[in-house]
Amino acid sequence: MGNEPTKESLKLHARGTADLTNRQGQVLGYLAMGLTANEIGERLRISTRTARAHMDVLKRKLGANRSRDLPIAYRRATGLDPLELVGATELAPHKNKARPKHPLADTRSDQNRPPGNPT
């Protein structure tokens, strides 16, 4: 039963990501990266309990039984890659909070340096 689409997931498919809040998209994207509720909470500067609450709403919206199934359920419902949900939001500055470091920040900065010019 858990793999059957719900009315909400069918609406999500029809409208793409319109039924997800920005925060739900961030949580879903981090789940797709393999992060736990605790790690998601740390990244988003929310409690683990709040991260789990977002996961519960996503499970209801996408018709998934387990949090780890959410990225697959999202892809099935929309045809979109859930990792794209954290692409822009990961780099966006957070209001009144320090900007989180992007996981690839160190490798990206090396690509922008001219060869033979260490810093």
GIMOWO-V280363 format. One line per field, one symbol per residue. ss: DSSP state (A for helix, B for strand, O for the rest). phi: phi as a letter, one per 40 degrees, with the letter a starting at -180 (. if undefined). A space follows every 10 residues. Layout:
# GIMOWO-V280363
ss: ???
phi: ???
This chain:
# GIMOWO-V280363
ss: OOOOOOAAAA AAAAAAAAAO OAAAAAAAAA AAOOOOAAAA AAAAOOOAAA AAAAAAAAAA AAOOOOAAAA AAAAAAAAOO OOOAAAAAAA AOOOOOOOOO OOOOAAAAAA AAOOOOOOO
phi: .cccccdccc ccccbgcdcb cdcccccccc cccgccdccc dcccfbcdcc dccccccccc cbgbcbcccc dccccccbgb cccccbdccc ccccdgbccc cccbdccccc cccccgbcb
